[in-house]
Amino acid sequence: MLIRHETMHIALVAGEPSGDLLGAPLIAALKQHFPHARFSGVGGPGMIAAGLHSWVPLERLAVMGLVEVLRHLPELLNIRRQLYRRFLADPPAVFIGIDAPDFNLGLERRLRILGIPTVHYVSPSVWAWRRWRVRKIARSVDLMLTLLPFEAAFYQDRGVPVRYVGHPLADMIPRRSDPDLARRSLSLDLPEAARIVALLPGSRVGEIRRLGPLFLETAQWLHARRPNLHFLLPAATPPLRDRLEAIRSELAPDLPLTLLQGHSREALTLADVALLASGTATLEAMLLKRPNLLTVSHFALPNLLAGRELVPEFIQDAATVANLGPAVLRLLEDAASRQALTMVFDALHDELRRDASQQAAMKWLPYSLTENLSKDQLLDLHHSETGFPPGSSGLETGSTLNFCFKINDGFSTVAKDGRGISPGLASVVPVSLMPKMPHSRKHHRHSMLIGGGDNFVITH
């Protein structure tokens, strides 16, 4: 449904480059449904190119590590206050915080108190640790959009409105990757007999400090036993590349290794085995059908998605050369296990591939309108939200429809003939996601039961 709205304002805030990667296709999807909307907030080059007016450079929010966050805390709090004042002066139809929970949840809480609908895109890992944070999330957001199905189940069990939209990486990565294309993009000229091991010790300084030496020492152990191995080591940033080069020069100067600037996806595409830290890299390796991978951490995403151990995990004291080296060799030599895991990974890939940006664009509120909605269009919206086909059982006269309307500062009415709503600036909002509205706003009740937080009833 293409919906025309001349003045809709949609606010988005991404706090780091990974959020910018999610925000850019989300804005593109939103434009398909709201072609006249304007977008403001904070984003990186991708979101800006997609149409966002970024009030603050993304780099000012993208700080990591306790020491760095504490050093920048006054600036971060000042930026959040500035954003709040801007949104107070120019209220958006909806605020979408993209990841960065430490920054966005506090802003979402304050905006929600004002009656501005708030959506958080990408769940914090509350299912893994610090579960008490779900109480803060429930106070801050009208809707949580999750990338993983087990996250949605976690929120549903705790009464937080949630929609699972799928993972954008599953949409971006094809079911079968092209090793020849990856080899050409890296300009690698390796012997045909060479087998490749990708080393991804992480994208933060602390991870490189802890895991860089371990991974390179494991690579030396492997090369001593399999001289035909070649190693690929992608670095997320130039400073991390310098750190890795220094570690390599000290521990493994003669190791057949190509140190890359970026290109982690190409490295994984070419790898026979990948040795990984935790995080998104484990999911990316799974989507690239690299079943022969390891993770040195906890909560490997492939294992959580499958509900069983698919990927060997080496935690804390178990992460040693004596354990990692033989495990890599076993995976290199067990073709049957690799093939079986590829089939499982295919199924998980299909589960996560849901056109996440389009899903995120349509699962949140509001559906903005300047034209009348017919009863059939109402049923279409009901269908998009619930999955029940129009005309099916439960959608007859007197049945509950989980949408309500609001116009300007109050709620609209639906005409008695069911043809549509009053003209004007209006939006359709899933009732379950509506915040409690200030008592000063007038609630109108006519042929449908309408109110702040009420459902309404279809009439004929």
N, C-alpha and C positions, 0 to 999 in steps of 0.2 A: 504494500500500500504506500503510494507516494503522498506525503502529507505536506501541505503548504503552510508555512508560517513565516511572516515577514520579520518578526522581531525576537524570535526565541533566542535566549542567551544560555549557552551550555558551558559550564566551568569544568576544567580538568586540571589536575596537578599531578605531575610525575616528578619523583624525587631523585631519579638516577637514570643512566642510559638504558637499562633494561626496561624501565617504565616507558621511556620514549619509544622504544620498539613496539610496545603494546599499544601506546596511545595513537600513533600515526595511523595504523589501519582501522582503529576504532573511530577516529574522526572521519575517515573516508567512508566507513559504513554508515555513520550517523548522517553524513551529507546525502546519502542516497534516500533517506527517509525524511530528512529535514533540510532540503537544499538551500533554504534561506536563513538558516541558523548562523549565529556568530559564536565563536569559540574563544575563550580567554582563560588565563591561568598561568601555569608554569609547564614548560616542556622543552625538549631538545630540538635538534635540527629536523628530525623526522616529523614531529608534531607541528612545528612551525611551517614546514613545507606543505603539510596537509591542511593548513588554514588556521592554526592556533595563534592568537596574539599573546605571546609570552611576556608577562610583566617582569619576570626575574630570570636571569640566566640559570639554566639547569645546574651548571657547575657549582653554584652557590649552595645548592641543597645536597649535592652528591658527595657527602662526607662519610667516611667509614671508620670504624674502630673507636673505642671508648675515648682515647686521648684526643683524637681529632674532633670527635663530636663535642667534647667538653670545651675544647678550644674555640669552636665555632658556635657554641650554644647561644650566646647573646645575639649573634647575627641571625641564627635560625629562628629564634623566638620573635625577633623584630620582623623578619620576612612574613612569618605567620600572622602577626598582628596587622601588617600592611595588607595582606590578602583578605583578611577578615573585613577590614574597613572598606576595601574595594567592593567586595561582594555585598556588604551591607548597603553601600550606596547604589549598587547596580545588581540587584538580586538575580541570580541565575534561576532558570527553570529547574535545574538539577545540578548538583555538584558531584563529580566523579573523581575520587581519589585513586590514583593508580599506584598500588603497592606503597612503599615508604610509609608503613603504619605509624612509626614513631612521630612523623611529622603530620601525616594526614588525619589520623584519628582524632587528634585534639581539635583540628580545624573543623572536621566533620561534626563533632559534638556541638560546637558553638553555632554552626550554621543550622543544624537540625533544631536547636532551641528556637531559632528564628522562624521555623516553619519551612525552611528550604530543604527539599528532599535530598538525601545523601546516599550515594552508592560507593562502595569500596570494591575495586577491581583488583584481584589477586589477594588471596587470604594469607595473613601471617601464619606461621607454622605453630599455631596454638594447639593443634592436635599432637605436636611432638613435645613441646615444653612450655612452661608458664601458661598452663591452661586457664588460670584465673583471668587472663586478659580477655577472655570471651565476654566477661561482664562489661568491660569498657567498650568492646565492639558493639554489644547490644544497645548500649546507650548512645552510640555515635552514628550508627548507620541504619538506614531504612532498608537497605538491601546489600547483601554480600554476593559478589560474583566470583565463583571459584573456578580454577582451571582444572581441578582434579576431582573425580567423583567421590572419593572417600572424604574429602573436605566438606562437601555438601551434606553428607550424612552426619558428620560431626555437628554442624550448625543446626540441622533439623532436629537432632536429638536435644538440643539446648534451646530451642524455640526462637532462633534467630532467622529472620527471612533470608532465604538464600536461593540462588539459581546456579546450577552447574552449566558452564558455557563451552567446555572443551578447552584444549590448549593450543594457542596460536602456533607453537612450534610444530605440532602435528599437522597443521594446515600447510605450513611453509615447506616442510621436508617431504619429498616424494616418497612413495612406498618403496621404491628401489632407487638408490643413489647411483651416481656414475663415477666409478673410480678413475676412469681415463680422463674425464674432465677435471677431477680434483688434481690428478698428477700433472696435467698441463698447466693448471692455474698456479701450482707451486714450482713449476719448472724443475721437477725432480728427474734425475737421470740415474736410476738405480738398476742394478743387474736383475734379470728376470727371476733369478733364484732368491732374491732378497725377500725376506718377510719383515713386516713393519709392526713395530710396537709404538703406540702413541702414549706419551706421558703428559698428563694434565694435573699438575699438583695444586691448582687453584688460581684464583684471580686477585688475591689480596696478599699484602706483604707478609702477614702472619702465617698464612698457609705456605707461601714460598719458603719462608724461614724454617718451618717445621718439616714440610714434606719434600721440598726440593732435594736436599741431600739424600733422603731415604729413597726417592725415586731414581736418582742417578746411581746410587750404589746398587740398587736392585738391577738397573740396566747393565751395569758392569758385570754383575753375577751372571746374568742371562747371556751376555755376549761371550763370556768365557766358555760357556757350554754350547752355545749356538752361534758360531761366528757369522752366519748368514743373516743375522738380525740387523735391522737398521732402525733407528729411533727418531721419532718426530716429537719436538717439544715446543708447542705454541705458547707464546707469552701474550697476556692480555693487553699490556701497555708497554711503551718503551722503557720506563723505569724498571718494571718487572723483568724485562728482557735483559737489562744490564745486570740485575741481581742474579738471574739464572746463569748468565755467561760467566760471572765471577765464581759461582758454585761449581760450574762445569770445569773451569780452568783449574780449580783447586783439587777436585775429586776425580774427574774423569776426562782429562784432556785428550786422550786418544780414542775415546768412544765414538763409533760411527753414528753421529747424531746431527740432525738438522734443526737448528734453533730458528723458530719462525716468529714473525711479528703478526699476531692475530692468526687467522686461518685455522682455528680449532676445528671447525666443521670439516674442512678438507682433510685435516690430519686424521680425524676419526673415520672419515669415509675410506681412507686408504689403509687403515690399520687392520691387522689380523687380530690384535689384542690391544686393549686400551687399559692403562692403569690410571685411575681417576681419584680425585678427591670427591667429596660429596657435592650436592647441589645440582644445578640445571644440567651440567655436563653429563651426569648419569642418565638423565632423561633423553638428552640429545643423542647419546651413544645408542640408547635403546631404539630410538626412532630411525637411526641410521642402520639398524639391524646389525649392530656389533654385539652379538650375544657373549662374545669372549671378552668381557670387561670385568674389572674389579673396582671396588670403591674402598677407600681408606677413611671411613667415618661411620656414621650411623644413619638410619632412615633412608636407605637407597630407594629412590622413587620407583624403579621397576619392581622391587620387592613389595612395596606398599600397594602398588596398583594391582599386582597379581595376588596379593594375600598370602604369599609364600616366598621362600628364598629362591630367586632366580640368579642373583648376582652375589658372588661371595663377598662378605664384608669382613674387614679386618679392623677391629676397634682398639684404640689406645695401645696397650702393651702387645697386642697381637700383630700390630703393624711393624713387622721386622723384615729384613732382607731374607732371613731363613724361611719365613712363611710366604712372602710375596713371590719370590723367585720361583719356587716349585709350583705354585698355583698358576702362574703365567704359563709355565711349560706345559702343565696338564691341559690348559685350555687351547694352547697352540696345537697340541697333538690329538685332541679328541674331536674329530670332525662330526661325529654323530651327535654329540651333545650340542655343538654349535648349530647344527641344522635344526634340532628340536627347539632350541631357544629362539631361533629365527621365526619359527611358526608362532610361538607364544607372543613374541614381540610384534608380529604382524597384527595379531588380534588386539593387543593393547593399543597399537597405533590407530586402528580403526575406531576403537572406543573413544580415543581422545580427539579424533578428527571430526569436528562439528561446525566448522566455519565460525571460530570463536568470536571474531570481531563482529560479525553479523548477529550472532547470538547475543553478545553483550549490548549491541545497539538496540535490540528489540526487547530484551528481558527487563530493562530498567524502566523507570518512569522519567518524564511523562511522554505519552503519545500526543503531540501537540496538534491542534486543529484550528482552522479558521472557517471550515465548511461544516455543514451539518453531517452528522453521522446517522446513517439509517440503522434500523434494527439489525439488518443483515451484517452491517459493518461491526456493530456491537458484538454480534455472535462470532464474527471472524476474530475480533480481539480476544474474546473468551477462548476461542479455539487455540490461538497462539499462546495463551497463558496456561491453559489447562490440558490441552491435547484432545479434548472432547470435540468431535466434529459437529458443525452446526446442524441443528435439527435432530441431534441424537437425544437419547433419554436424559432428562435432567435440564433440558433447555426449553421446556414448555412454559406456558403462562404460569406465573407465580414462582418460577425457579430463581435461585440466587445467582447473580452475575457479579463476579468479583472485580468490578471497576466502578469508579465514581468519577464525576466531573467536577472541575472547579473553574470558575471564571474570575479573573482578577484576584480579589481578596476573599472570595467566598466560593460556594458551590453552585453549579448550574442545575438546571432542571432538564428533564427529558419530556418532550411533548407527548400528550396523551395518545396521539396516533402512532407513537414509536418512531417517528421519522427522523428526529434528530434533537440537537441541543440548541439553546439560544445562541444567536450569532455573537461574535466577539472573541476576545483573547481567551482561549480555553485550552484545557489539557485533560487527557484521560489518564487516570492514575490507578494502578492496581490497589484496591482498598487495603489489602494486607500490608502494603508498604507505606501508607500514609502516616505521617507523624501526627501527634496530637496538635490540633490547631488552636491558636489563641481564642479565648472565649469571645473576643470582640468581633470575630468574623461571623457573618450571618450564614446559617445553614438553611437551605431552601428545601422543602419537601413537597413534591407534587405527585405525579403519577408513578414515580419510582421512589423507593425508600432511599434517600440520600443523606449522608451526613459524615462528619469526620470520623472515619473508622468503621462506619456502617457499610454493609453490603446494600445493593439495591435489587429490585425485583423487576423482571421483564413483564411488561403489560402489552396487551394487544388492543 
